[in-house]
Amino acid sequence: MAYKDRNELVLHDLHKLLEYKDSEKLRTVIYSYIFVFSRYLGYEIDMPENITLLKDVSVRDSNDTIIERIRITKNQSKLLELETLRHDAKKRRQQRYMQNKHGSETMDEYQDRLQLRRQESYQEYLKQKKDGISTTQVAKNLHMSRGRLYQIITAERKDGNR
């Protein structure tokens, strides 16, 4: 899909949402996106007088960003039959996988490699913890956030109990 096609579809979806959303705050966000996309595509648009456009919206915003800012739910995207601004988590995961630098491996191989990295990080955590190093320092040594390390620890403990 070309950028122009994507932008026209987003603009079409935004007009559908404008009729659906009641919140003045969300309507301001929608109008701001409509203005930016219309201007980018070279369309003339009449904006309501009472709307103050936001400056932090861009044509370059990802669909996920727009969905989050306008608070579009899965049900809303189905109800309004949105073409671009919809929740397609599985499709996005597959796209991210295809964009991965290891695109030659299968999805199973990719997941196995991630699992192996998680196990290696957990083993390194156990080893350093045994040496008396704090969890925060272990996370720094492994070049990851402490939150991510806690996710790994939790996941590995769950896998160990199965």
TORZA-969998 format. One line per field, with one value per atom (N, C-alpha, C): y, z, x; residue number from 1; atom name. Coordinates in Angstrom, 3 decimals. Atoms other than C-alpha are relative to their C-alpha. Layout:
<rs>
v: Y | ...;
w: Z | ...;
u: X | ...;
i: NUM | ...;
at: CA | ...;
</rs>
This chain:
<rs>
v: -1.165 | 0.000 | 1.235 | -1.229 | 3.377 | 0.938 | -0.942 | 6.214 | 0.798 | -0.795 | 8.227 | -0.817 | 0.867 | 5.279 | -0.137 | 0.156 | 4.760 | 1.275 | -1.270 | 8.447 | 0.275 | -0.188 | 8.554 | -0.924 | 0.931 | 5.468 | 0.481 | -0.529 | 6.986 | 1.179 | -1.158 | 10.199 | -0.445 | 0.549 | 8.201 | -0.567 | 0.561 | 6.323 | 1.102 | -1.103 | 9.601 | 0.673 | -0.588 | 11.003 | -0.899 | 0.922 | 7.868 | 0.161 | -0.129 | 8.269 | 1.315 | -1.314 | 11.931 | -0.046 | 0.136 | 10.954 | -0.863 | 0.964 | 8.295 | 0.535 | -0.448 | 9.974 | 1.250 | -1.122 | 12.365 | 0.939 | -0.782 | 13.575 | 1.162 | -1.196 | 17.112 | -0.116 | 0.179 | 16.233 | -0.932 | 0.940 | 13.243 | 0.584 | -0.644 | 15.246 | 0.998 | -0.917 | 17.827 | -0.763 | 0.829 | 15.087 | -0.471 | 0.484 | 13.684 | 1.126 | -1.136 | 17.123 | 0.386 | -0.324 | 17.749 | -0.960 | 0.983 | 14.517 | 0.218 | -0.261 | 15.288 | 1.179 | -1.177 | 18.699 | -0.344 | 0.335 | 17.301 | -0.908 | 0.924 | 14.436 | 0.687 | -0.707 | 16.661 | 0.947 | -0.938 | 19.267 | -0.737 | 0.801 | 16.590 | -0.498 | 0.516 | 15.192 | 1.111 | -1.127 | 18.685 | 0.313 | -0.251 | 18.785 | 1.280 | -1.162 | 21.928 | -0.508 | 0.456 | 21.533 | 1.197 | -1.031 | 23.763 | -0.561 | 0.451 | 23.398 | 0.796 | -0.731 | 24.293 | 1.095 | -1.150 | 27.605 | -0.329 | 0.258 | 26.169 | -1.040 | 1.029 | 23.600 | 0.651 | -0.425 | 24.357 | -1.199 | 1.127 | 22.153 | -0.280 | 0.416 | 20.195 | 0.076 | -0.133 | 20.737 | -1.273 | 1.200 | 17.331 | -1.188 | 1.075 | 15.316 | 0.101 | 0.019 | 14.253 | -1.096 | 1.027 | 12.331 | -1.206 | 1.076 | 10.280 | -0.861 | 0.815 | 8.994 | -1.372 | 1.360 | 5.238 | -0.211 | 0.333 | 3.686 | -0.306 | 0.325 | 2.373 | 1.266 | -1.262 | 5.903 | 0.684 | -0.633 | 7.245 | -0.749 | 0.825 | 4.343 | 0.298 | -0.253 | 4.999 | 1.389 | -1.375 | 8.769 | 0.223 | -0.177 | 8.494 | -1.025 | 1.039 | 5.492 | -0.834 | 0.846 | 3.228 | -1.418 | 1.374 | -0.133 | -0.960 | 1.017 | -3.387 | 0.030 | -0.026 | -3.188 | 1.197 | -1.188 | 0.348 | -0.186 | 0.184 | -0.604 | -0.986 | 0.934 | -3.524 | 0.671 | -0.649 | -1.497 | 1.022 | -1.056 | 1.375 | -0.491 | 0.599 | -0.981 | 0.837 | -0.786 | 0.958 | -0.834 | 0.731 | 0.016 | 0.011 | -0.146 | 1.275 | 0.036 | -0.177 | 2.225 | -1.102 | 1.134 | -1.191 | -0.806 | 0.827 | -3.660 | -1.314 | 1.245 | -6.383 | -0.477 | 0.352 | -7.625 | -1.133 | 1.138 | -10.917 | 0.435 | -0.482 | -9.209 | 0.863 | -0.857 | -6.633 | -0.822 | 0.867 | -9.358 | -0.647 | 0.629 | -11.105 | 1.008 | -1.022 | -7.844 | 0.322 | -0.262 | -7.151 | -1.139 | 1.155 | -10.668 | 0.071 | -0.063 | -10.180 | 1.113 | -1.095 | -6.909 | -0.293 | 0.382 | -8.617 | -0.328 | 0.261 | -8.899 | -1.487 | 1.444 | -12.686 | -0.522 | 0.336 | -12.868 | -1.344 | 1.280 | -16.095 | -1.175 | 1.103 | -18.174 | -0.060 | 0.158 | -19.536 | 0.618 | -0.581 | -18.168 | -0.871 | 0.903 | -21.262 | 0.167 | -0.195 | -20.791 | 1.325 | -1.323 | -17.131 | -0.061 | 0.113 | -17.954 | -0.857 | 0.831 | -20.691 | 0.811 | -0.832 | -18.195 | 0.985 | -0.915 | -15.712 | -0.733 | 0.819 | -18.475 | -0.326 | 0.317 | -19.464 | 1.219 | -1.227 | -15.849 | 0.282 | -0.214 | -15.587 | -0.946 | 0.976 | -18.784 | 0.352 | -0.396 | -17.598 | 1.190 | -1.166 | -14.275 | -0.423 | 0.478 | -16.098 | -0.745 | 0.725 | -18.410 | 0.968 | -1.012 | -15.402 | 0.759 | -0.652 | -13.720 | -0.856 | 0.892 | -16.779 | -0.038 | 0.057 | -16.937 | 1.272 | -1.252 | -13.255 | 0.218 | -0.111 | -13.368 | -0.841 | 0.886 | -16.264 | 0.673 | -0.732 | -14.016 | 1.239 | -1.100 | -11.439 | 1.329 | -1.232 | -8.900 | 0.308 | -0.397 | -6.923 | -0.179 | 0.184 | -7.399 | 1.196 | -1.200 | -3.806 | -0.054 | 0.078 | -4.348 | -1.124 | 1.102 | -7.683 | 0.494 | -0.537 | -5.901 | 0.901 | -0.862 | -3.296 | -0.830 | 0.863 | -6.025 | -0.714 | 0.687 | -7.740 | 0.983 | -1.055 | -4.403 | -0.037 | -0.030 | -4.501 | 0.737 | -0.684 | -2.709 | -1.005 | 0.860 | -4.051 | -0.626 | 0.513 | -4.417 | -1.186 | 1.102 | -6.602 | -1.227 | 1.122 | -8.732 | -0.678 | 0.589 | -9.218 | -0.797 | 0.761 | -10.305 | -1.354 | 1.240 | -12.898 | -0.947 | 0.823 | -14.128 | -0.636 | 0.505 | -14.469 | -1.074 | 0.962 | -16.252 | -1.309 | 1.210 | -18.675 | -0.792 | 0.709 | -19.486 | -0.711 | 0.649 | -20.208 | -1.218 | 1.129 | -22.424 | -1.134 | 1.017 | -24.242 | -0.770 | 0.642 | -25.041 | -0.846 | 0.759 | -26.604 | -1.443;
w: 0.000 | 0.000 | 0.000 | 0.090 | -1.003 | 1.133 | -1.080 | 1.507 | -0.280 | 0.326 | -0.362 | 0.243 | -0.233 | -0.293 | 1.493 | -1.447 | 3.418 | 0.595 | -0.556 | 4.143 | -0.354 | 0.382 | 2.201 | 0.809 | -0.808 | 4.047 | 1.445 | -1.367 | 7.403 | 0.070 | 0.035 | 6.447 | -0.047 | 0.096 | 5.507 | 1.358 | -1.319 | 8.841 | 1.034 | -0.951 | 10.752 | -0.141 | 0.203 | 9.184 | 0.597 | -0.621 | 10.283 | 1.521 | -1.452 | 13.811 | 0.506 | -0.388 | 13.892 | 0.280 | -0.197 | 13.594 | 1.224 | -1.074 | 16.307 | 1.375 | -1.288 | 19.031 | 0.493 | -0.587 | 21.391 | 0.799 | -0.877 | 23.624 | -0.765 | 0.648 | 22.789 | -0.127 | 0.027 | 23.638 | -1.148 | 1.075 | 21.271 | -1.365 | 1.271 | 18.556 | -0.409 | 0.293 | 18.829 | -0.587 | 0.521 | 18.300 | -1.414 | 1.324 | 15.354 | -1.026 | 0.930 | 13.745 | -0.305 | 0.226 | 14.215 | -1.010 | 0.964 | 12.395 | -1.382 | 1.290 | 9.677 | -0.693 | 0.573 | 9.164 | -0.559 | 0.421 | 8.965 | -1.230 | 1.137 | 6.616 | -1.248 | 1.145 | 4.392 | -0.620 | 0.492 | 4.123 | -0.736 | 0.624 | 3.310 | -1.379 | 1.267 | 0.548 | -0.965 | 0.867 | -0.827 | -0.083 | -0.009 | 0.062 | 0.774 | -0.737 | 1.151 | 1.035 | -1.051 | 4.420 | 0.819 | -0.862 | 6.440 | 1.414 | -1.388 | 10.136 | 0.807 | -0.879 | 12.789 | 0.767 | -0.674 | 14.528 | 1.431 | -1.421 | 18.053 | 0.253 | -0.162 | 17.438 | 0.010 | -0.062 | 18.530 | -0.388 | 0.509 | 16.531 | 0.883 | -0.767 | 18.332 | -0.885 | 0.782 | 17.255 | -0.014 | -0.111 | 18.215 | -0.784 | 0.877 | 15.522 | -1.319 | 1.227 | 12.346 | -0.926 | 0.993 | 9.145 | 0.242 | -0.249 | 10.232 | 1.201 | -1.145 | 13.342 | -0.494 | 0.388 | 13.190 | 0.269 | -0.235 | 13.064 | 1.473 | -1.423 | 16.600 | 0.849 | -0.742 | 17.851 | -0.143 | 0.248 | 16.239 | 0.749 | -0.705 | 17.636 | 1.494 | -1.432 | 21.113 | 0.372 | -0.326 | 21.007 | -0.123 | 0.201 | 19.724 | 0.817 | -0.839 | 21.980 | -0.782 | 0.832 | 19.288 | 0.558 | -0.497 | 20.621 | -1.168 | 1.034 | 18.693 | -0.478 | 0.359 | 18.795 | -0.884 | 0.815 | 17.407 | -1.414 | 1.340 | 14.536 | -0.817 | 0.712 | 13.666 | -0.351 | 0.198 | 14.079 | -1.136 | 1.011 | 11.896 | -1.284 | 1.154 | 9.453 | -0.434 | 0.293 | 9.686 | -0.818 | 0.896 | 6.979 | 0.474 | -0.380 | 8.413 | 1.509 | -1.446 | 12.056 | 0.740 | -0.672 | 13.477 | 0.732 | -0.802 | 15.906 | -0.729 | 0.648 | 14.019 | 0.630 | -0.727 | 16.623 | -0.680 | 0.630 | 14.877 | -1.290 | 1.258 | 11.543 | 0.269 | -0.322 | 13.152 | 0.494 | -0.465 | 14.911 | -1.184 | 1.180 | 11.587 | -0.808 | 0.722 | 9.947 | 0.705 | -0.748 | 12.729 | -0.192 | 0.213 | 12.321 | -1.374 | 1.361 | 8.574 | -0.140 | 0.061 | 9.159 | 0.827 | -0.838 | 11.622 | -0.876 | 0.796 | 10.446 | -0.231 | 0.182 | 10.794 | -0.802 | 0.781 | 8.160 | -0.682 | 0.694 | 6.727 | 0.862 | -0.860 | 9.764 | 0.111 | -0.155 | 10.402 | 1.324 | -1.229 | 13.125 | 1.204 | -1.099 | 15.277 | 0.393 | -0.288 | 14.961 | 0.718 | -0.611 | 15.860 | 1.469 | -1.373 | 18.979 | 0.845 | -0.717 | 19.947 | 0.377 | -0.260 | 19.650 | 1.134 | -1.081 | 21.885 | 1.339 | -1.210 | 24.415 | 0.535 | -0.399 | 24.458 | 0.631 | -0.561 | 25.047 | 1.380 | -1.297 | 27.904 | 1.047 | -0.930 | 29.504 | 0.359 | -0.264 | 29.132 | 0.953 | -0.887 | 30.769 | 1.417 | -1.311 | 33.617 | 0.700 | -0.584 | 34.164 | 0.464 | -0.377 | 34.207 | 1.240 | -1.174 | 36.713 | 1.243 | -1.146 | 39.009 | 0.435 | -0.296 | 38.772 | 0.717 | -0.616 | 39.599 | 1.349 | -1.272 | 42.359 | 1.071 | -0.911 | 43.914 | 0.493 | -0.364 | 43.916 | 0.834 | -0.874 | 45.937 | -0.704 | 0.757 | 43.180 | 0.016 | -0.064 | 43.429 | -1.360 | 1.230 | 40.877 | -0.937 | 0.820 | 39.682 | -0.718 | 0.608 | 39.069 | -1.032 | 0.973 | 37.336 | -1.290 | 1.188 | 34.988 | -0.790 | 0.692 | 34.206 | -0.693 | 0.592 | 33.597 | -1.252 | 1.148 | 31.184 | -1.053 | 0.933 | 29.453 | -0.271 | 0.129 | 30.136 | 1.198 | -1.115 | 32.338 | 1.107 | -1.127 | 35.776 | -0.195 | 0.276 | 34.719 | -0.950 | 0.961 | 31.765 | 0.690 | -0.724 | 34.043 | 0.882 | -0.814 | 36.406 | -0.856 | 0.910 | 33.427 | -0.320 | 0.322 | 32.522 | 1.197 | -1.217 | 36.122 | 0.208 | -0.182 | 36.394 | -1.026 | 1.067 | 33.045 | 0.209 | -0.209 | 33.845 | 1.206 | -1.172 | 37.261 | -0.341 | 0.432 | 35.666 | -0.853 | 0.857 | 33.037 | 0.824 | -0.846 | 35.775 | 0.820 | -0.809 | 37.683 | -0.818 | 0.855 | 34.714 | -0.077;
u: 0.850 | 0.000 | 0.902 | -0.775 | 1.428 | -0.405 | 0.291 | 1.627 | -1.267 | 1.182 | -1.001 | -1.267 | 1.161 | -3.408 | -0.274 | 0.153 | -2.784 | -0.581 | 0.465 | -3.309 | -1.459 | 1.402 | -6.583 | -0.919 | 0.796 | -7.845 | -0.109 | 0.029 | -6.876 | -0.965 | 0.893 | -8.671 | -1.466 | 1.365 | -11.783 | -0.443 | 0.311 | -11.634 | -0.229 | 0.147 | -11.217 | -1.365 | 1.331 | -14.385 | -1.091 | 0.962 | -16.282 | 0.020 | -0.133 | -14.928 | -0.579 | 0.504 | -15.900 | -1.498 | 1.441 | -19.552 | -0.319 | 0.239 | -19.166 | 0.407 | -0.539 | -17.090 | -0.719 | 0.728 | -18.909 | 0.897 | -0.861 | -16.090 | 0.640 | -0.566 | -14.985 | 1.521 | -1.460 | -11.387 | 0.409 | -0.318 | -11.360 | -0.335 | 0.349 | -13.118 | 1.090 | -1.102 | -10.319 | 1.176 | -1.094 | -7.738 | -0.335 | 0.415 | -9.715 | 0.078 | -0.063 | -10.100 | 1.451 | -1.413 | -6.382 | 0.612 | -0.506 | -5.558 | -0.625 | 0.652 | -8.133 | 0.674 | -0.642 | -6.540 | 1.378 | -1.362 | -3.004 | -0.011 | 0.050 | -3.894 | -0.568 | 0.584 | -6.067 | 1.021 | -1.015 | -3.336 | 1.108 | -1.054 | -0.763 | -0.438 | 0.518 | -2.981 | -0.409 | 0.325 | -3.668 | -1.480 | 1.435 | -7.362 | -0.293 | 0.498 | -9.185 | -0.998 | 0.913 | -11.041 | -0.463 | 0.574 | -13.339 | -0.062 | -0.022 | -12.663 | -1.022 | 0.921 | -15.251 | 0.751 | -0.616 | -14.579 | 0.433 | -0.254 | -14.640 | 1.094 | -1.031 | -11.850 | 1.379 | -1.393 | -8.295 | 0.847 | -0.782 | -5.948 | 1.207 | -1.168 | -3.259 | 1.234 | -1.231 | 0.330 | 0.833 | -0.835 | 1.680 | -0.555 | 0.471 | -0.138 | 0.747 | -0.786 | 1.594 | -0.502 | 0.301 | 1.024 | 0.891 | -0.966 | 4.025 | -0.358 | 0.415 | 2.245 | -0.449 | 0.387 | 1.806 | -1.486 | 1.407 | -1.634 | -0.234 | 0.132 | -1.039 | -0.088 | 0.019 | -0.337 | -1.351 | 1.298 | -3.496 | -1.101 | 0.989 | -5.556 | 0.034 | -0.149 | -4.184 | -0.514 | 0.387 | -4.744 | -1.507 | 1.442 | -8.316 | -0.790 | 0.611 | -9.012 | -1.007 | 0.851 | -10.393 | 0.051 | 0.053 | -11.548 | -0.210 | 0.226 | -11.778 | -1.448 | 1.422 | -15.564 | -0.335 | 0.249 | -15.560 | 0.529 | -0.567 | -13.276 | -0.832 | 0.887 | -15.584 | -1.323 | 1.292 | -18.765 | 0.047 | -0.118 | -17.541 | 0.662 | -0.680 | -15.781 | 1.197 | -1.198 | -12.531 | 0.966 | -0.887 | -10.073 | 1.448 | -1.403 | -6.800 | 0.187 | -0.148 | -7.308 | -0.744 | 0.636 | -8.107 | 1.065 | -0.895 | -6.613 | 0.257 | -0.396 | -4.775 | 1.305 | -1.214 | -2.319 | 0.765 | -0.669 | -1.598 | 0.691 | -0.571 | -1.026 | 1.236 | -1.146 | 1.284 | 1.185 | -1.093 | 3.287 | 0.691 | -0.589 | 3.788 | 0.801 | -0.743 | 4.845 | 1.311 | -1.235 | 7.353 | 0.982 | -0.859 | 8.675 | 0.650 | -0.532 | 9.084 | 1.029 | -0.954 | 10.922 | 1.250 | -1.126 | 13.235 | 1.202 | -1.207 | 16.824 | 0.229 | -0.120 | 16.505 | -1.184 | 1.180 | 13.775 | 0.066 | -0.124 | 15.160 | -0.459 | 0.410 | 14.179 | -1.523 | 1.444 | 10.725 | -0.439 | 0.528 | 8.479 | 0.350 | -0.354 | 9.130 | 1.462 | -1.421 | 12.888 | 0.222 | -0.097 | 12.502 | -0.431 | 0.478 | 10.465 | 0.941 | -0.971 | 12.947 | 1.234 | -1.176 | 15.804 | -0.283 | 0.366 | 13.956 | -0.093 | 0.099 | 13.217 | 1.393 | -1.370 | 16.894 | 0.672 | -0.576 | 17.952 | -0.566 | 0.630 | 15.458 | 0.587 | -0.569 | 16.789 | 1.442 | -1.386 | 20.391 | 0.054 | 0.045 | 19.519 | -0.374 | 0.422 | 17.789 | 1.143 | -1.133 | 20.778 | 1.087 | -0.990 | 23.105 | -0.467 | 0.572 | 20.768 | 0.241 | -0.192 | 20.906 | 1.460 | -1.431 | 24.695 | 0.459 | -0.429 | 25.165 | -0.676 | 0.701 | 22.549 | 0.700 | -0.722 | 24.466 | 1.283 | -1.215 | 27.543 | -0.298 | 0.379 | 25.581 | -0.236 | 0.233 | 24.921 | -1.500 | 1.414 | 21.673 | -0.676 | 0.774 | 18.907 | 0.173 | -0.194 | 19.318 | 1.338 | -1.328 | 23.026 | 0.057 | 0.050 | 22.357 | -0.646 | 0.677 | 19.947 | 0.942 | -0.970 | 22.608 | 1.063 | -1.028 | 25.177 | -0.515 | 0.607 | 22.769 | -0.520 | 0.418 | 22.031 | -1.501 | 1.461 | 18.295 | -0.565 | 0.644 | 15.830 | -0.308 | 0.330 | 15.058 | -1.378 | 1.342 | 11.420 | 0.033 | -0.122 | 12.406 | 0.597 | -0.596 | 14.588 | -1.048 | 1.062 | 11.636 | -0.981 | 0.864 | 9.509 | 0.625 | -0.712 | 12.141 | -0.027 | -0.006 | 12.392 | -1.374 | 1.366 | 8.603 | -0.331 | 0.300 | 8.310 | 0.758 | -0.801 | 11.120 | -0.497 | 0.527 | 9.680 | -1.301 | 1.243 | 6.299 | 0.308 | -0.378 | 7.948 | 0.592 | -0.613 | 9.868 | -1.013 | 1.040 | 6.675 | -0.959 | 0.933 | 4.895 | 0.360;
i: 1 | 1 | 1 | 2 | 2 | 2 | 3 | 3 | 3 | 4 | 4 | 4 | 5 | 5 | 5 | 6 | 6 | 6 | 7 | 7 | 7 | 8 | 8 | 8 | 9 | 9 | 9 | 10 | 10 | 10 | 11 | 11 | 11 | 12 | 12 | 12 | 13 | 13 | 13 | 14 | 14 | 14 | 15 | 15 | 15 | 16 | 16 | 16 | 17 | 17 | 17 | 18 | 18 | 18 | 19 | 19 | 19 | 20 | 20 | 20 | 21 | 21 | 21 | 22 | 22 | 22 | 23 | 23 | 23 | 24 | 24 | 24 | 25 | 25 | 25 | 26 | 26 | 26 | 27 | 27 | 27 | 28 | 28 | 28 | 29 | 29 | 29 | 30 | 30 | 30 | 31 | 31 | 31 | 32 | 32 | 32 | 33 | 33 | 33 | 34 | 34 | 34 | 35 | 35 | 35 | 36 | 36 | 36 | 37 | 37 | 37 | 38 | 38 | 38 | 39 | 39 | 39 | 40 | 40 | 40 | 41 | 41 | 41 | 42 | 42 | 42 | 43 | 43 | 43 | 44 | 44 | 44 | 45 | 45 | 45 | 46 | 46 | 46 | 47 | 47 | 47 | 48 | 48 | 48 | 49 | 49 | 49 | 50 | 50 | 50 | 51 | 51 | 51 | 52 | 52 | 52 | 53 | 53 | 53 | 54 | 54 | 54 | 55 | 55 | 55 | 56 | 56 | 56 | 57 | 57 | 57 | 58 | 58 | 58 | 59 | 59 | 59 | 60 | 60 | 60 | 61 | 61 | 61 | 62 | 62 | 62 | 63 | 63 | 63 | 64 | 64 | 64 | 65 | 65 | 65 | 66 | 66 | 66 | 67 | 67 | 67 | 68 | 68 | 68 | 69 | 69 | 69 | 70 | 70 | 70 | 71 | 71 | 71 | 72 | 72 | 72 | 73 | 73 | 73 | 74 | 74 | 74 | 75 | 75 | 75 | 76 | 76 | 76 | 77 | 77 | 77 | 78 | 78 | 78 | 79 | 79 | 79 | 80 | 80 | 80 | 81 | 81 | 81 | 82 | 82 | 82 | 83 | 83 | 83 | 84 | 84 | 84 | 85 | 85 | 85 | 86 | 86 | 86 | 87 | 87 | 87 | 88 | 88 | 88 | 89 | 89 | 89 | 90 | 90 | 90 | 91 | 91 | 91 | 92 | 92 | 92 | 93 | 93 | 93 | 94 | 94 | 94 | 95 | 95 | 95 | 96 | 96 | 96 | 97 | 97 | 97 | 98 | 98 | 98 | 99 | 99 | 99 | 100 | 100 | 100 | 101 | 101 | 101 | 102 | 102 | 102 | 103 | 103 | 103 | 104 | 104 | 104 | 105 | 105 | 105 | 106 | 106 | 106 | 107 | 107 | 107 | 108 | 108 | 108 | 109 | 109 | 109 | 110 | 110 | 110 | 111 | 111 | 111 | 112 | 112 | 112 | 113 | 113 | 113 | 114 | 114 | 114 | 115 | 115 | 115 | 116 | 116 | 116 | 117 | 117 | 117 | 118 | 118 | 118 | 119 | 119 | 119 | 120 | 120 | 120 | 121 | 121 | 121 | 122 | 122 | 122 | 123 | 123 | 123 | 124 | 124 | 124 | 125 | 125 | 125 | 126 | 126 | 126 | 127 | 127 | 127 | 128 | 128 | 128 | 129 | 129 | 129 | 130 | 130 | 130 | 131 | 131 | 131 | 132 | 132 | 132 | 133 | 133 | 133 | 134 | 134 | 134 | 135 | 135 | 135 | 136 | 136 | 136 | 137 | 137 | 137 | 138 | 138 | 138 | 139 | 139 | 139 | 140 | 140 | 140 | 141 | 141 | 141 | 142 | 142 | 142 | 143 | 143 | 143 | 144 | 144 | 144 | 145 | 145 | 145 | 146 | 146 | 146 | 147 | 147 | 147 | 148 | 148 | 148 | 149 | 149 | 149 | 150 | 150 | 150 | 151 | 151 | 151 | 152 | 152 | 152 | 153 | 153 | 153 | 154 | 154 | 154 | 155 | 155 | 155 | 156 | 156 | 156 | 157 | 157 | 157 | 158 | 158 | 158 | 159 | 159 | 159 | 160 | 160 | 160 | 161 | 161 | 161 | 162 | 162 | 162;
at: N | CA | C | N | CA | C | N | CA | C | N | CA | C | N | CA | C | N | CA | C | N | CA | C | N | CA | C | N | CA | C | N | CA | C | N | CA | C | N | CA | C | N | CA | C | N | CA | C | N | CA | C | N | CA | C | N | CA | C | N | CA | C | N | CA | C | N | CA | C | N | CA | C | N | CA | C | N | CA | C | N | CA | C | N | CA | C | N | CA | C | N | CA | C | N | CA | C | N | CA | C | N | CA | C | N | CA | C | N | CA | C | N | CA | C | N | CA | C | N | CA | C | N | CA | C | N | CA | C | N | CA | C | N | CA | C | N | CA | C | N | CA | C | N | CA | C | N | CA | C | N | CA | C | N | CA | C | N | CA | C | N | CA | C | N | CA | C | N | CA | C | N | CA | C | N | CA | C | N | CA | C | N | CA | C | N | CA | C | N | CA | C | N | CA | C | N | CA | C | N | CA | C | N | CA | C | N | CA | C | N | CA | C | N | CA | C | N | CA | C | N | CA | C | N | CA | C | N | CA | C | N | CA | C | N | CA | C | N | CA | C | N | CA | C | N | CA | C | N | CA | C | N | CA | C | N | CA | C | N | CA | C | N | CA | C | N | CA | C | N | CA | C | N | CA | C | N | CA | C | N | CA | C | N | CA | C | N | CA | C | N | CA | C | N | CA | C | N | CA | C | N | CA | C | N | CA | C | N | CA | C | N | CA | C | N | CA | C | N | CA | C | N | CA | C | N | CA | C | N | CA | C | N | CA | C | N | CA | C | N | CA | C | N | CA | C | N | CA | C | N | CA | C | N | CA | C | N | CA | C | N | CA | C | N | CA | C | N | CA | C | N | CA | C | N | CA | C | N | CA | C | N | CA | C | N | CA | C | N | CA | C | N | CA | C | N | CA | C | N | CA | C | N | CA | C | N | CA | C | N | CA | C | N | CA | C | N | CA | C | N | CA | C | N | CA | C | N | CA | C | N | CA | C | N | CA | C | N | CA | C | N | CA | C | N | CA | C | N | CA | C | N | CA | C | N | CA | C | N | CA | C | N | CA | C | N | CA | C | N | CA | C | N | CA | C | N | CA | C | N | CA | C | N | CA | C | N | CA | C | N | CA | C | N | CA | C | N | CA | C | N | CA | C | N | CA | C | N | CA | C | N | CA | C | N | CA | C | N | CA | C | N | CA | C | N | CA | C | N | CA | C | N | CA | C | N | CA | C | N | CA | C | N | CA | C | N | CA | C | N | CA | C | N | CA | C | N | CA | C | N | CA | C | N | CA | C;
</rs>
